Amino acid sequence: MNHPGKLKICKSNAGTLVFLLIFMFQFSESFGQSEIPDSLVKVQIQSIQTMLDQGKPAAKFWWNSWLYGYSAATMVQGIVFLESKEMKTRQDMALGAATSLIAAAGQLLMPMVPASAPKKLALIPGDTPEERNMKLQKAEELFEASAKREKDGRSWKMHAASGAVNVGSGLVTWLGFDRTLSAGFWNFALNTAITEAQIWTQPTRAIRDYKKYCEKYKSGLPQASNKLKTSFFVSAFPGGLTLRVGF
C-alpha cells in the first residue's frame, strides 16, 4: 500500500541532499581556487628574492654615497667655519654645513628599503608549506614597500621639500647675510642642482620589477595570506539534513 505522505518526504529529503552535495562541491571548488599550490609559492618567493637581490647593489650604493657625501660636506664646511677668520667665508660655511646636515638627516629618516629587504627576506624561514605561505606574504610586503620607497623618493614631495630648503638658503644668503640678489640666486641654484641630482639618480628598479611581478602572477597582494581552512559537517535527523561550515 502506497503512502503518499512518506513518498513526498523522501523526495524532499533526496532533493535537499542533492542540493547540499552540489553546493558543497561548488563551494569547495571555488575555495580551492583561492589557494596557491605550494610549488607556485616556492617559485614566487624565489622570484621576489632574485629581483630584490639584483636591485640591492644600486640601491645601497646610492643611499651610502649621498649619506657619506653629505656627512663629509658637513664636516669639511664645519672645520672651515671654525678655522676661517673672514666673516663672509664663515657665513657661507655655516649655512652650507646646515643645509648638508639637513640632507644627511633626510637620508637617515628615509632608509632605502630596497637595500635592506633582500637580507630580511632571506632570514625568514620557509621549510614547511605553512612557513612558505607566511614567507610569501612577507616577501610581497617587502617588495611592495621597496617599490613604494622608490616612488616616494621620486615624488613631487621630495622636489618640494628640497626646494623649500634651497629657497630658504638663498634667502638667508641674500637677506640674512645682506648679500646681492645674484649671490642668493646662485646659492639657490647650486643647492638645487645637487638635490635634484640626488633625486633623479635614485634607482627605480624595484618599481619596474614589482609591476612585472604583479602582471605575471596577477596578485598585487598575496593570495596565500588570505588562505582559510574550512571544514564541513553534515548530520542527518528524521525528516532532513543539516550542514555546518567551520572556518
Wavefront OBJ file of the C-alpha trace (Angstrom):
o trace
v 0.000 0.000 0.000
v 1.423 3.358 -1.023
v 1.883 6.180 1.466
v 1.847 9.488 -0.441
v 2.956 11.456 2.602
v 6.079 9.375 3.175
v 6.919 9.370 -0.510
v 6.728 13.142 -0.594
v 9.054 13.445 2.409
v 11.569 11.053 0.867
v 11.590 13.010 -2.381
v 12.026 16.234 -0.434
v 14.910 14.835 1.562
v 16.544 13.450 -1.564
v 16.266 16.831 -3.282
v 17.750 18.539 -0.234
v 20.636 16.082 -0.170
v 21.391 16.616 -3.860
v 21.277 20.387 -3.408
v 23.666 20.242 -0.444
v 26.084 17.991 -2.275
v 26.118 20.333 -5.289
v 26.568 23.341 -3.002
v 29.427 21.703 -1.115
v 31.171 20.709 -4.329
v 30.917 24.175 -5.863
v 31.939 25.913 -2.656
v 34.902 23.615 -2.172
v 35.952 24.089 -5.776
v 35.731 27.869 -5.648
v 37.516 27.943 -2.295
v 40.289 25.730 -3.541
v 40.925 28.108 -6.408
v 41.913 30.844 -3.919
v 44.751 28.721 -2.587
v 48.165 28.872 -4.218
v 49.853 25.486 -4.779
v 52.976 25.052 -2.683
v 55.088 24.621 -5.813
v 53.945 28.037 -7.078
v 54.542 29.597 -3.670
v 58.175 28.459 -3.881
v 58.523 29.933 -7.357
v 57.054 33.289 -6.311
v 59.280 33.521 -3.238
v 62.376 32.762 -5.276
v 61.326 35.231 -7.950
v 60.954 38.014 -5.396
v 64.227 37.106 -3.692
v 66.083 37.162 -7.006
v 64.684 40.532 -8.079
v 65.376 42.093 -4.685
v 68.939 40.734 -4.725
v 69.510 42.199 -8.181
v 68.295 45.647 -7.109
v 70.217 45.748 -3.819
v 73.687 46.873 -5.052
v 72.459 50.008 -6.831
v 70.109 50.956 -4.003
v 72.795 50.506 -1.360
v 75.411 52.390 -3.376
v 73.054 55.327 -3.987
v 71.997 55.640 -0.353
v 75.504 55.295 1.087
v 77.054 57.644 -1.475
v 74.707 60.516 -0.716
v 74.747 59.907 3.036
v 78.549 59.854 3.198
v 78.797 62.742 0.749
v 76.512 64.982 2.761
v 78.179 63.939 6.013
v 81.627 64.714 4.640
v 80.430 68.078 3.308
v 79.033 68.947 6.730
v 82.301 68.097 8.468
v 84.532 69.916 5.977
v 82.422 73.064 5.984
v 82.240 72.939 9.762
v 86.042 72.790 10.008
v 86.481 75.673 7.576
v 83.933 77.674 9.576
v 85.952 77.173 12.751
v 89.310 77.903 11.128
v 88.408 80.863 8.932
v 88.715 84.458 10.113
v 86.726 86.038 7.276
v 83.098 86.771 8.098
v 81.833 86.037 4.575
v 83.523 82.651 4.492
v 82.289 81.756 7.960
v 78.751 82.675 6.955
v 78.888 80.590 3.770
v 80.393 77.592 5.558
v 77.890 77.733 8.421
v 74.975 77.875 6.010
v 76.438 75.150 3.809
v 77.073 72.868 6.782
v 73.498 73.395 7.969
v 71.937 72.514 4.597
v 74.133 69.442 4.065
v 73.339 68.288 7.610
v 69.633 68.542 6.836
v 70.188 66.485 3.684
v 72.133 63.801 5.590
v 69.390 63.641 8.203
v 66.878 63.153 5.397
v 68.790 60.079 4.233
v 68.684 58.621 7.736
v 64.995 59.389 8.182
v 64.126 57.677 4.888
v 66.051 54.364 4.837
v 66.471 52.761 1.411
v 64.163 49.751 1.796
v 65.375 48.020 -1.420
v 68.862 47.870 0.119
v 67.761 46.027 3.267
v 64.782 43.988 2.009
v 66.771 41.085 0.445
v 68.522 40.197 3.702
v 65.293 40.448 5.697
v 63.552 38.101 3.279
v 66.418 35.595 3.258
v 66.270 35.298 7.057
v 62.581 34.331 7.111
v 62.173 30.543 7.500
v 60.383 28.623 4.765
v 60.825 24.916 5.497
v 57.157 23.928 5.674
v 54.167 24.839 3.490
v 52.753 26.963 6.316
v 56.053 28.809 6.735
v 56.316 29.327 2.995
v 52.830 30.844 2.883
v 53.847 33.264 5.619
v 57.133 33.966 3.855
v 55.361 34.739 0.587
v 53.130 37.209 2.393
v 56.148 38.935 3.951
v 58.045 38.799 0.649
v 55.265 40.620 -1.186
v 55.036 43.172 1.612
v 58.781 43.858 1.398
v 58.612 44.004 -2.391
v 55.711 46.467 -2.309
v 57.458 48.572 0.351
v 60.599 48.691 -1.792
v 58.648 49.950 -4.791
v 56.804 52.489 -2.638
v 60.067 53.811 -1.190
v 61.414 54.416 -4.670
v 58.201 56.101 -5.762
v 58.279 58.368 -2.715
v 61.894 59.238 -3.437
v 60.970 60.452 -6.916
v 57.665 62.098 -5.944
v 56.829 65.788 -6.087
v 57.042 65.883 -2.284
v 60.786 65.321 -2.428
v 61.214 68.067 -5.004
v 59.064 70.397 -2.899
v 60.866 69.617 0.367
v 64.345 70.090 -1.074
v 63.154 73.169 -2.974
v 61.907 74.748 0.248
v 65.289 74.245 1.912
v 67.094 75.628 -1.128
v 64.883 78.695 -1.295
v 65.458 79.290 2.404
v 69.214 79.020 1.920
v 69.100 81.525 -0.930
v 67.034 83.978 1.101
v 69.419 83.732 4.062
v 72.337 84.473 1.744
v 70.555 87.419 0.148
v 68.695 88.981 3.068
v 70.183 87.417 6.163
v 73.797 87.986 5.167
v 72.964 91.211 3.308
v 74.407 89.979 0.022
v 73.315 90.743 -3.503
v 70.272 89.137 -5.103
v 72.624 87.420 -7.517
v 74.521 85.798 -4.633
v 71.274 84.472 -3.187
v 70.194 83.128 -6.569
v 73.457 81.282 -7.186
v 73.293 79.747 -3.729
v 69.778 78.520 -4.527
v 70.831 77.277 -7.984
v 73.838 75.329 -6.661
v 71.871 73.620 -3.918
v 69.026 72.849 -6.321
v 71.419 71.210 -8.776
v 72.759 68.969 -6.005
v 69.400 67.934 -4.577
v 67.847 67.344 -7.992
v 70.807 65.144 -8.908
v 70.195 63.174 -5.733
v 66.529 62.674 -6.587
v 66.993 61.768 -10.249
v 69.870 59.362 -9.637
v 67.845 57.304 -7.170
v 67.314 53.753 -8.502
v 63.830 52.749 -9.646
v 64.358 49.064 -10.360
v 62.010 47.892 -7.595
v 59.165 49.890 -9.160
v 59.587 48.129 -12.507
v 60.208 44.686 -11.028
v 57.202 44.863 -8.722
v 54.968 45.821 -11.628
v 56.276 42.877 -13.667
v 55.722 40.535 -10.747
v 52.119 41.639 -10.305
v 51.442 41.307 -14.027
v 52.944 37.810 -14.142
v 51.288 36.344 -11.080
v 48.217 38.601 -11.129
v 48.420 39.230 -7.400
v 49.209 42.651 -6.106
v 48.513 41.276 -2.647
v 49.381 37.714 -1.667
v 46.577 35.238 -2.064
v 48.401 32.913 0.277
v 47.905 35.364 3.115
v 44.136 35.064 2.677
v 44.175 31.310 2.832
v 41.482 29.886 5.110
v 40.927 26.440 6.477
v 37.357 25.313 6.039
v 35.620 22.184 7.315
v 32.188 20.809 6.518
v 29.934 18.836 8.847
v 26.818 17.060 7.644
v 24.397 15.395 10.039
v 21.086 13.669 9.430
v 17.958 13.727 11.532
v 14.488 12.345 10.966
v 12.996 14.357 8.167
v 16.103 16.203 6.888
v 19.793 17.087 6.947
v 21.903 19.861 8.468
v 25.106 21.359 7.149
v 27.664 23.210 9.266
v 30.609 25.065 7.799
v 33.592 25.842 10.044
v 36.321 28.416 9.277
l 1 2 3 4 5 6 7 8 9 10 11 12 13 14 15 16 17 18 19 20 21 22 23 24 25 26 27 28 29 30 31 32 33 34 35 36 37 38 39 40 41 42 43 44 45 46 47 48 49 50 51 52 53 54 55 56 57 58 59 60 61 62 63 64 65 66 67 68 69 70 71 72 73 74 75 76 77 78 79 80 81 82 83 84 85 86 87 88 89 90 91 92 93 94 95 96 97 98 99 100 101 102 103 104 105 106 107 108 109 110 111 112 113 114 115 116 117 118 119 120 121 122 123 124 125 126 127 128 129 130 131 132 133 134 135 136 137 138 139 140 141 142 143 144 145 146 147 148 149 150 151 152 153 154 155 156 157 158 159 160 161 162 163 164 165 166 167 168 169 170 171 172 173 174 175 176 177 178 179 180 181 182 183 184 185 186 187 188 189 190 191 192 193 194 195 196 197 198 199 200 201 202 203 204 205 206 207 208 209 210 211 212 213 214 215 216 217 218 219 220 221 222 223 224 225 226 227 228 229 230 231 232 233 234 235 236 237 238 239 240 241 242 243 244 245 246 247
